[in-house]
Amino acid sequence: MRIARAWLPLAWTLLAGVLVTAVWAGYMMADPLAGHRQQALQHRLHQQWQAAPAVPRAQPRPDRIQLTTGLPFALMRVPAFGRNWQFAVVEGTSLRQLALGPGHVRGTGLPGRPGNFVVAAHDVTAGNPFLHLRQLRRPDKVFVRTQHWLYEYAVRSERVVRYTDTGVEYPVPGHPGRAAHRSLITLITCTPVTLSFTPWRIVVTGELVRSVPRGKSMGSRA
């Protein structure tokens, strides 16, 4: 009895620790403020675009994207993730930027241009943007909307790599120094799903298959 009583405080302490950890993990995964942060970013982006003149249909021009750390410059839609899945993409991939949503890996390509437009995001927290990234398969679509264009990418490959494998971010993935002739998009998140560090990354790469100027539509798919 004395031994049991001696262990009782420790048992209650351990139980309290487990409960606190479970509540914290649940809060982080639910992240109730993530939706508000994303709505604010998307609202800001739409205001910027509405203030700018539309591209003349007869004379479409490329985007002049201004990249500012922590600020949005594009919208991303992945129909395979659900009808309501839409996130603003911000510049940068530090913890501060990824807390807002998907982030553009600095120094990689831009939407619609030759090269590799690389976007990283959390699987859980920040609205769980890439929670289901591993489910993407050929020929699932990824849509990226910028100020003047809507780009449609088709998924070409999915794989798991070590976090040190930065070759997936090259303009031509896996080929350092090779000039890019195609427009690619690469989406990256951690695996397995966890709130702690993992050395593995899911990498999904797609290729640009269509571009439509602002003012036109790709239909319900976009």
N, C-alpha and C positions, 0 to 999 in steps of 0.2 A: 504493500500500500504506500509506504513512504517513497519507494522508488517511482511508483506511478505518479504520485503527487509532485515529485521533483521534476518529472518530465512534462507535466501538464502545461506550465507556462511556456516551455519551448515549443510544444505542439501548437498552442494557440498562436504563438508568434509566427511559426512557419505557415499556418493556415491563413493568418492575416496577410502575410507576404504574398502567398499564392493568389489570394483574392484581389489584392491591390494590383498585382501584375496583370491579372486577367482583365480587370477593369481598365487599366491603362492601355493594354493591347486593344481592347474593344473600342476605346475612345479614339485611339490613333487610326484604327482601320475605318471607323465610321467617319471621323474627321468632319463634324457637323458644320464647320465653317468653310470647308473646301468649296462648296457650291457657291457661297457668297463671293469668295475670292475670284472664282472663275467668271461669275456673272459680271463682276466689276471689270475684269480684264476684257471680256467680250464686248461689254457696253462701250468701253473706252475705244476699242478697235473699230466698232461700227460708227461711232461718232467721227473718228478720224477719216474713215472711208467716205462717209456721207458728205463731209465737208470738202472732199476732193472731187473734181469733175470726173465723170465716167469716161472710159476709153471710147473714142469714136469707133463704131463697128467696122467702118471701112479702113481705118488706119490703127489697128491695135498696136500697142507699144509694150515693151517689156517693163516689168515693175522696177522701180527704183526703191528698193527696200532699205530703210534706215534701221540699222541694228543698234539697239541700246540695251545694255544689260538689265535684265529683269522686266523689260517691257514687251508686250505682245506685238507680233507683226504678221501673224497668219492664223487661220482657223483650220482645224483638222477634224474630219469626219471619217469614221470607220463603220460602215453599215453592219458589218458582222458583229459588232459589239452592241448593237441595239439602235433603235430609231432615234433615241434621245442622246446618244453618245456624241458629244462635240466638245472640243477643248481648244482654248487659245494657246498657241505656241509662243513661249517667251524666249528671249535670247539668254543663253547661259545654262549651265548644268550644275551649279553649286547647290548645296542643300537649300540655300535660301531661294534659289530660282525654282528648283524642283518641288518645293513646297507649294508653289503656285499652280503647277501643272507640268505638261511636257515642255522640255527645254531643248533648244537647238544647240548642238555641240559646236562650240566656236571653231572657226577655221574650216568647217566643212561647207559643202555647197549650199545653194539656195534653191527654193522651189522652182521647178520648171527649167532650170539651166543645166547644161552639161556638168556632170559631177555627181556627188553623193550628198544629198540633203539628209543629215543624220539627226535624229531626234531621240532623246532619252527621257524616261519617265519612271516614276515609282510604280510598282505593281500594287502595293497597298499604301495607304495614306494619300493625302493631296487629292482625294476623290477617286483613288484606285484607278488611274487612267489606263495602265497597261496590265491590269490584273489578268486579262484573258489573251494576252499577246500570243501565247503559244498555240492558241487555237487557229490563228490565221494560216490559211493554206492557199496555194494557187487555185483559182485565179481571183481570190478575194480582192476587194478594192479599198484604196485609201484615197480620200479626197482632201486636197489642200487648197484653201481659198486665200488669196492675197488681195491687195487693193484693186488690182486690175484683171486678175485671172483666176480661173478655177482649173486646177490640175487633177487629173485622174491617173493614179498609179495602180498597177496590177501586181499583186504579190507573186514573186518568182521563187523565193527560197526561205526556209526557216531552219535555224540550227542553234546549238548551244556551244558557247566558247568560254574560255577563261577570261576573266576581267582584264587581264593583261594583253589580250589579243586586240590591239588597236588597228590591225590591218583591215578590219571590217569597216573602218571609217575612211579609208583612202578613197579618192575620186573613182578609181577602179579597185573595188575591194580585193585585198590580197595581193595587189601589184603596185608596190611603191614606185612613184616616179612616172607611171604610165599616164599618158594624156587621156582624159575622159571624152568619149564621143556620145555617151548615152546619159540620160537624166535619171538618176536613181533616188530612191528614198530608203533609208535604213532606220528601223525602229528598234530600240534597245531597252531591256529592263532586266532586273535581277531574277534569278531562279535558284532554288525553289522559293515559293512565296514565304517571306519571313520579314520580321522587323529588325533583324540583326544583319551583320555583314555576311555575304555569301560570295565566293570567288567565281561564280558562274553567271553568265549572261545569256538571255535569249536574244537572238538577232534575226529580225525579219527584214528582208530586202525586197523592194518592188521596183518596177520600171515604169516610167512615164509612158502612157498610151494615148493620152488625149489632153488637149488644152483648149479652154473656151474663154473668150474675153468676157469681162464683166458686162452685165446687162443681158447676157444669154444664159441658158440653163442646160444642164445635162439631164434634166428630168428628175424624177423622184429618187433616183439612186443617190444623188448628191445632197 
